[in-house]
């Protein structure tokens, strides 16, 4: 489904290479986790995949279901089914959450040649999905993420994911800033979306999120590369011993 | 009497003999003439015209303003207003509704010349003259001296149905002077809507007296003709517990100077002046606002938002003057621009002058581009970049548009704004 091949990326305004040859394939129906120390390039990978400006791809390729997506605009990637749950969701004063959700959903449908969703159907859908995430109607009415607590912002990300039904979901430190209850709520939201047709790339610092979202594969990223891949037990190893052993092993 | 101070050959004629000898208003006109004779017409050298060159407003020759094909006569139709139409500054009885509405009387400046309308006699030019005390406003004095058309409205009750003055522009070289006077009695209320391009060149004065516990609600939309030029002045006087609210939307216009001078003379009165403008290319828009607090416990707000692109220019000069006895004044002023490219510019001069010691006043002015993080967030959800930019632009304008109380009228303004943005995607 998502195929990252020898991806090299540097920052646009300084000649600094952040990703130094990332190889990673996420198959449909699978959950892959990426762990790694600060500054290893995890968030950069999520931004580059979703099309944020400010990065130069100097080598390599990324395919989503066979389409090369690196030349595409963020909205085109979204329409192909790529979704990034932000580590720090952006507050947008003056843009209502509902308007935002409906505009996004219909833009994607239109881009895929599907019919736009009507107001009534949209309302029913959003209420149903919001209820599962304990997002009340007040939160839906407010401007996007404005005045939301850390937990509310992350739940709002998962609500967007549930509404847009992407094919590949990238979760960038979705557990950061969450207490245990909020993390369970978010994890339940993610697990509800797990199915055969959908792949996940879960970026996290901590094993605890992976207790709730069980990964199929765990990758360790350091200095812009995947240095080790394995099963869920790899995350436990990190939790117990930290990264130093793995880093030594790699060098 | 010839103008000697600014002796440019092409300026408007300012001769006492050319002032209308018009009965009841003769004294006011003669006084106004003396004011302008003293000050001269504005020039680019005047401090108050530092950011806006008045040359094309004072030139004898009127620059051509092409006509947009569609009229904007019906933009306020959802609130079913009483329509009063001026075509290139001339009142049109055919296009207008009958000038009758319960709770007010409407006279025309050009037809009451012979009458001795006492209250109007006292009012015509009075607040314009007051507005000259702080800063000279020669175009307004010129207007008082020379205006031949306009409305004289006396509101005696709470009038629910709005009045919509519609200014149609049909002559590419029309040079129009309009002077309206509105007196709102105690406990009375009026909603005034204005719309349309009016003329190739418009000089307009609106004088409003808002008496105790009265309310004036004003929404105007300056017409879309790209090449039109306008200098407008609002002069308002607020009595105790009165409310004055004015919102102006400007889309297009090669040159617009909107001055607003309010004197809060009664305790616990409230004045809100706001505006949104969107300009593309050859667009120069100047809001110059002066609010004087001369009473206890009054509140004023100035909220102005400008969206500028392709080299458009926005200007804001805003002042809050708090006189020594105007304790408990609450004054707020914000002017912001959203610059959609590097060629556009916003020039702002916010001022506070406070002589009372127990007041809360704040002002702020910012200039910025589209927030790239917000833009990425929206596009990452599948919203195309042009649509996302429009969403963020509308969000930026929201604070000014939210100053409009009436939801129907707010929707009219929002629709005009989003339509303008969509056409430019």
HADDOCK unambig.tbl for C-alpha pairs under 7 A between the chains (distance, minus, plus):
assign (segid A and resid 50 and name CA) (segid B and resid 380 and name CA) 6.59 0.50 0.50
assign (segid A and resid 52 and name CA) (segid B and resid 376 and name CA) 6.49 0.50 0.50
assign (segid A and resid 74 and name CA) (segid B and resid 379 and name CA) 5.61 0.50 0.50
assign (segid A and resid 74 and name CA) (segid B and resid 380 and name CA) 4.93 0.50 0.50
assign (segid A and resid 74 and name CA) (segid B and resid 382 and name CA) 6.99 0.50 0.50
assign (segid A and resid 75 and name CA) (segid B and resid 379 and name CA) 4.84 0.50 0.50
assign (segid A and resid 75 and name CA) (segid B and resid 380 and name CA) 5.41 0.50 0.50
assign (segid A and resid 75 and name CA) (segid B and resid 381 and name CA) 6.38 0.50 0.50
assign (segid A and resid 75 and name CA) (segid B and resid 382 and name CA) 3.87 0.50 0.50
assign (segid A and resid 75 and name CA) (segid B and resid 383 and name CA) 5.67 0.50 0.50
assign (segid A and resid 75 and name CA) (segid B and resid 384 and name CA) 5.68 0.50 0.50
assign (segid A and resid 76 and name CA) (segid B and resid 382 and name CA) 6.61 0.50 0.50
assign (segid A and resid 78 and name CA) (segid B and resid 380 and name CA) 6.00 0.50 0.50
assign (segid A and resid 78 and name CA) (segid B and resid 381 and name CA) 5.85 0.50 0.50
assign (segid A and resid 78 and name CA) (segid B and resid 382 and name CA) 4.88 0.50 0.50
assign (segid A and resid 79 and name CA) (segid B and resid 382 and name CA) 5.76 0.50 0.50
assign (segid A and resid 90 and name CA) (segid B and resid 374 and name CA) 6.13 0.50 0.50
assign (segid A and resid 90 and name CA) (segid B and resid 377 and name CA) 6.74 0.50 0.50
assign (segid A and resid 92 and name CA) (segid B and resid 374 and name CA) 6.48 0.50 0.50
assign (segid A and resid 93 and name CA) (segid B and resid 395 and name CA) 6.63 0.50 0.50
assign (segid A and resid 94 and name CA) (segid B and resid 395 and name CA) 4.10 0.50 0.50
assign (segid A and resid 94 and name CA) (segid B and resid 396 and name CA) 6.86 0.50 0.50
assign (segid A and resid 94 and name CA) (segid B and resid 398 and name CA) 6.37 0.50 0.50
assign (segid A and resid 95 and name CA) (segid B and resid 391 and name CA) 6.90 0.50 0.50
assign (segid A and resid 95 and name CA) (segid B and resid 395 and name CA) 5.76 0.50 0.50
assign (segid A and resid 103 and name CA) (segid B and resid 383 and name CA) 6.87 0.50 0.50
assign (segid A and resid 104 and name CA) (segid B and resid 381 and name CA) 5.67 0.50 0.50
assign (segid A and resid 104 and name CA) (segid B and resid 382 and name CA) 5.44 0.50 0.50
assign (segid A and resid 104 and name CA) (segid B and resid 383 and name CA) 5.22 0.50 0.50
assign (segid A and resid 107 and name CA) (segid B and resid 382 and name CA) 6.02 0.50 0.50
assign (segid A and resid 107 and name CA) (segid B and resid 383 and name CA) 5.66 0.50 0.50
assign (segid A and resid 108 and name CA) (segid B and resid 382 and name CA) 5.44 0.50 0.50
